[in-house]
């Protein structure tokens, strides 16, 4: 089975690092917002799924 937790951490760490390097300019506003929102959604999904290996809610 794929190690989704490891993949999540690698991708989120890279996206967060890219955001830190991307200057806060008018031209980058939309891209920064998209990345920040995607990181937020991924984090929420990850937190909700924690301990829920079979995909069902308890």
LOBAMAR-28018 format. One record per atom (N, C-alpha, C, O): residue in three letters; x, y, z; atom name. Coordinates in Angstrom, 3 decimals, padded with zeros to 6 digits, always signed. Last residue first. Example, Ala and Ser with C-alpha at 12.3 -4.5 7.8 and 13.67 -1.06 7.14 Angstrom:
<rs>
R  residu         x         y         z  atome
R     Ser  +012.850  -002.250  +007.080      N
R     Ser  +013.670  -001.060  +007.140     CA
R     Ser  +012.900  +000.030  +007.870      C
R     Ser  +013.409  +001.138  +008.039      O
R     Ala  +013.190  -005.690  +007.800      N
R     Ala  +012.300  -004.500  +007.800     CA
R     Ala  +013.200  -003.300  +007.800      C
R     Ala  +014.236  -003.319  +008.465      O
</rs>
This chain:
<rs>
R  residu         x         y         z  atome
R     Unk  -016.495  +007.614  +012.259      N
R     Unk  -017.050  +006.981  +013.469     CA
R     Unk  -017.852  +007.974  +014.248      C
R     Unk  -018.401  +007.637  +015.297      O
R     Unk  -016.325  +007.097  +008.727      N
R     Unk  -016.315  +007.992  +009.895     CA
R     Unk  -016.944  +007.275  +011.070      C
R     Unk  -017.821  +006.428  +010.898      O
R     Unk  -014.113  +005.134  +006.724      N
R     Unk  -015.434  +005.406  +007.306     CA
R     Unk  -015.300  +006.321  +008.498      C
R     Unk  -014.283  +006.317  +009.192      O
R     Unk  -011.606  +004.454  +005.822      N
R     Unk  -012.343  +005.458  +005.091     CA
R     Unk  -013.737  +005.771  +005.622      C
R     Unk  -014.460  +006.578  +005.038      O
R     Unk  -009.975  +002.814  +007.270      N
R     Unk  -010.880  +002.163  +006.315     CA
R     Unk  -011.752  +003.151  +005.563      C
R     Unk  -012.567  +002.737  +004.739      O
R     Unk  -008.457  +004.494  +008.987      N
R     Unk  -007.796  +003.791  +007.895     CA
R     Unk  -008.751  +003.195  +006.865      C
R     Unk  -008.386  +003.076  +005.696      O
R     Unk  -008.476  +006.808  +010.746      N
R     Unk  -009.648  +006.303  +010.033     CA
R     Unk  -009.189  +005.570  +008.781      C
R     Unk  -009.496  +005.975  +007.660      O
R     Unk  -006.387  +008.128  +011.872      N
R     Unk  -006.968  +007.032  +012.636     CA
R     Unk  -008.174  +006.405  +011.974      C
R     Unk  -008.834  +005.554  +012.571      O
R     Unk  -007.144  +010.988  +010.136      N
R     Unk  -006.226  +010.402  +011.106     CA
R     Unk  -006.929  +009.332  +011.923      C
R     Unk  -007.935  +009.595  +012.582      O
R     Unk  -008.906  +012.363  +008.580      N
R     Unk  -008.677  +010.952  +008.240     CA
R     Unk  -007.791  +010.257  +009.250      C
R     Unk  -007.693  +009.030  +009.225      O
R     Unk  -008.800  +014.963  +009.565      N
R     Unk  -010.053  +014.205  +009.677     CA
R     Unk  -009.847  +012.722  +009.441      C
R     Unk  -010.541  +011.900  +010.041      O
R     Unk  -006.167  +015.641  +008.830      N
R     Unk  -006.551  +015.604  +010.243     CA
R     Unk  -007.815  +014.770  +010.431      C
R     Unk  -007.892  +013.960  +011.355      O
R     Unk  -006.358  +015.545  +006.027      N
R     Unk  -005.409  +014.686  +006.733     CA
R     Unk  -005.801  +014.538  +008.202      C
R     Unk  -005.770  +013.436  +008.749      O
R     Unk  -008.207  +017.557  +005.517      N
R     Unk  -008.505  +016.178  +005.127     CA
R     Unk  -007.612  +015.203  +005.886      C
R     Unk  -008.073  +014.153  +006.334      O
R     Unk  -006.732  +019.786  +006.486      N
R     Unk  -008.027  +019.425  +007.078     CA
R     Unk  -008.405  +017.983  +006.757      C
R     Unk  -008.875  +017.260  +007.635      O
R     Unk  -004.534  +019.734  +004.727      N
R     Unk  -004.338  +019.559  +006.170     CA
R     Unk  -005.637  +019.148  +006.851      C
R     Unk  -005.639  +018.258  +007.702      O
R     Unk  -005.787  +020.239  +002.288      N
R     Unk  -005.066  +018.977  +002.494     CA
R     Unk  -004.859  +018.698  +003.974      C
R     Unk  -004.993  +017.559  +004.422      O
R     Unk  -006.740  +022.840  +002.787      N
R     Unk  -007.689  +021.752  +002.518     CA
R     Unk  -007.016  +020.397  +002.766      C
R     Unk  -007.609  +019.511  +003.382      O
R     Unk  -004.277  +024.228  +003.121      N
R     Unk  -005.285  +024.222  +004.183     CA
R     Unk  -006.247  +023.042  +004.001      C
R     Unk  -006.535  +022.325  +004.959      O
R     Unk  -003.082  +023.843  +000.629      N
R     Unk  -002.429  +023.327  +001.836     CA
R     Unk  -003.420  +023.230  +002.990      C
R     Unk  -003.404  +022.260  +003.748      O
R     Unk  -004.928  +025.219  -000.967      N
R     Unk  -004.729  +023.781  -001.169     CA
R     Unk  -004.053  +023.152  +000.047      C
R     Unk  -004.413  +022.046  +000.452      O
R     Unk  -004.541  +027.828  +000.001      N
R     Unk  -005.836  +027.177  +000.170     CA
R     Unk  -005.702  +025.655  +000.022      C
R     Unk  -006.292  +024.898  +000.792      O
R     Unk  -001.880  +028.269  -000.781      N
R     Unk  -002.240  +028.326  +000.635     CA
R     Unk  -003.572  +027.626  +000.890      C
R     Unk  -003.719  +026.912  +001.882      O
R     Unk  -002.110  +028.070  -003.601      N
R     Unk  -001.274  +027.140  -002.838     CA
R     Unk  -001.640  +027.114  -001.359      C
R     Unk  -001.702  +026.043  -000.755      O
R     Unk  -003.860  +030.250  -004.080      N
R     Unk  -004.207  +028.885  -004.498     CA
R     Unk  -003.406  +027.857  -003.715      C
R     Unk  -003.966  +026.879  -003.219      O
R     Unk  -002.358  +032.417  -003.110      N
R     Unk  -003.649  +032.083  -002.517     CA
R     Unk  -004.074  +030.662  -002.837      C
R     Unk  -004.588  +029.951  -001.973      O
R     Unk  -000.178  +032.383  -004.870      N
R     Unk  +000.038  +032.172  -003.433     CA
R     Unk  -001.265  +031.750  -002.755      C
R     Unk  -001.275  +030.838  -001.928      O
R     Unk  -001.536  +032.972  -007.277      N
R     Unk  -000.816  +031.708  -007.102     CA
R     Unk  -000.567  +031.376  -005.649      C
R     Unk  -000.721  +030.228  -005.232      O
R     Unk  -002.547  +035.561  -006.727      N
R     Unk  -003.451  +034.452  -007.054     CA
R     Unk  -002.776  +033.098  -006.834      C
R     Unk  -003.378  +032.185  -006.269      O
R     Unk  -000.139  +037.076  -006.164      N
R     Unk  -001.240  +036.955  -005.204     CA
R     Unk  -002.120  +035.746  -005.481      C
R     Unk  -002.413  +034.978  -004.565      O
R     Unk  +001.902  +037.673  -007.866      N
R     Unk  +001.913  +036.348  -007.242     CA
R     Unk  +000.718  +036.095  -006.330      C
R     Unk  +000.585  +035.002  -005.780      O
R     Unk  +001.569  +040.306  -008.635      N
R     Unk  +001.533  +039.271  -009.672     CA
R     Unk  +001.435  +037.857  -009.087      C
R     Unk  +000.936  +036.947  -009.749      O
R     Unk  +001.997  +041.688  -006.253      N
R     Unk  +000.660  +041.697  -006.863     CA
R     Unk  +000.508  +040.559  -007.880      C
R     Unk  -000.547  +039.932  -007.970      O
R     Unk  +004.078  +039.665  -004.114      N
R     Unk  +003.842  +040.753  -005.063     CA
R     Unk  +002.430  +040.629  -005.621      C
R     Unk  +001.768  +039.601  -005.474      O
R     Unk  +005.879  +038.237  -002.068      N
R     Unk  +004.489  +038.680  -001.953     CA
R     Unk  +004.284  +039.917  -002.827      C
R     Unk  +004.311  +041.052  -002.349      O
R     Unk  +007.973  +035.763  -003.618      N
R     Unk  +007.751  +037.097  -003.065     CA
R     Unk  +006.265  +037.461  -003.054      C
R     Unk  +005.501  +037.041  -003.924      O
R     Unk  +008.478  +032.518  -002.573      N
R     Unk  +007.768  +033.330  -003.551     CA
R     Unk  +007.486  +034.713  -002.969      C
R     Unk  +006.829  +034.824  -001.934      O
R     Unk  +009.481  +031.129  -000.431      N
R     Unk  +010.435  +031.702  -001.375     CA
R     Unk  +009.780  +032.666  -002.357      C
R     Unk  +010.450  +033.536  -002.912      O
R     Unk  +007.204  +030.235  +000.879      N
R     Unk  +008.151  +031.070  +001.613     CA
R     Unk  +009.125  +031.776  +000.672      C
R     Unk  +009.549  +032.899  +000.947      O
R     Unk  +006.122  +028.603  -001.118      N
R     Unk  +005.417  +029.821  -000.706     CA
R     Unk  +006.347  +030.775  +000.035      C
R     Unk  +006.282  +031.989  -000.164      O
R     Unk  +008.011  +026.556  -001.084      N
R     Unk  +007.863  +027.378  -002.288     CA
R     Unk  +007.139  +028.680  -001.959      C
R     Unk  +007.505  +029.740  -002.466      O
R     Unk  +007.493  +025.487  +001.448      N
R     Unk  +008.794  +026.081  +001.163     CA
R     Unk  +008.745  +026.985  -000.061      C
R     Unk  +009.361  +028.050  -000.079      O
R     Unk  +004.921  +024.509  +000.991      N
R     Unk  +005.133  +025.528  +002.006     CA
R     Unk  +006.468  +026.239  +001.789      C
R     Unk  +006.555  +027.459  +001.933      O
R     Unk  +005.490  +022.567  -000.934      N
R     Unk  +004.603  +023.682  -001.265     CA
R     Unk  +004.783  +024.828  -000.274      C
R     Unk  +004.794  +025.994  -000.670      O
R     Unk  +007.147  +020.845  +000.585      N
R     Unk  +007.664  +021.500  -000.617     CA
R     Unk  +006.811  +022.711  -000.995      C
R     Unk  +007.347  +023.765  -001.338      O
R     Unk  +005.389  +020.018  +002.599      N
R     Unk  +006.630  +020.700  +002.978     CA
R     Unk  +007.213  +021.455  +001.780      C
R     Unk  +007.714  +022.569  +001.931      O
R     Unk  +003.455  +018.742  +001.033      N
R     Unk  +003.102  +019.942  +001.805     CA
R     Unk  +004.338  +020.712  +002.229      C
R     Unk  +004.330  +021.943  +002.218      O
R     Unk  +004.964  +016.569  -000.041      N
R     Unk  +004.325  +017.562  -000.908     CA
R     Unk  +004.004  +018.850  -000.164      C
R     Unk  +004.256  +019.939  -000.680      O
R     Unk  +005.809  +015.199  +002.297      N
R     Unk  +006.773  +015.672  +001.303     CA
R     Unk  +006.168  +016.784  +000.457      C
R     Unk  +006.793  +017.827  +000.261      O
R     Unk  +003.351  +014.597  +003.572      N
R     Unk  +004.359  +015.424  +004.234     CA
R     Unk  +005.364  +016.004  +003.238      C
R     Unk  +005.726  +017.177  +003.334      O
R     Unk  +002.104  +012.970  +001.625      N
R     Unk  +001.469  +014.203  +002.094     CA
R     Unk  +002.512  +015.141  +002.704      C
R     Unk  +002.548  +016.331  +002.391      O
R     Unk  +003.880  +010.796  +001.542      N
R     Unk  +003.676  +011.620  +000.348     CA
R     Unk  +003.069  +012.972  +000.714      C
R     Unk  +003.473  +014.002  +000.175      O
R     Unk  +003.522  +009.807  +004.137      N
R     Unk  +004.838  +010.314  +003.730     CA
R     Unk  +004.705  +011.216  +002.509      C
R     Unk  +005.334  +012.272  +002.440      O
R     Unk  +000.829  +009.057  +003.944      N
R     Unk  +001.259  +010.018  +004.959     CA
R     Unk  +002.606  +010.636  +004.577      C
R     Unk  +002.794  +011.848  +004.686      O
R     Unk  +000.796  +007.113  +001.957      N
R     Unk  +000.166  +008.404  +001.709     CA
R     Unk  +000.594  +009.465  +002.720      C
R     Unk  +000.707  +010.642  +002.378      O
R     Unk  +002.469  +004.797  +000.805      N
R     Unk  +002.631  +005.527  +002.064     CA
R     Unk  +002.112  +006.955  +001.862      C
R     Unk  +002.887  +007.882  +001.627      O
R     Unk  +000.540  +002.244  -000.798      N
R     Unk  +001.346  +003.462  -000.836     CA
R     Unk  +001.382  +004.162  +000.522      C
R     Unk  +000.417  +004.108  +001.285      O
R     Unk  +000.848  -001.182  +000.000      N
R     Unk  +000.000  +000.000  +000.000     CA
R     Unk  +000.894  +001.247  +000.000      C
R     Unk  +001.892  +001.295  +000.719      O
</rs>
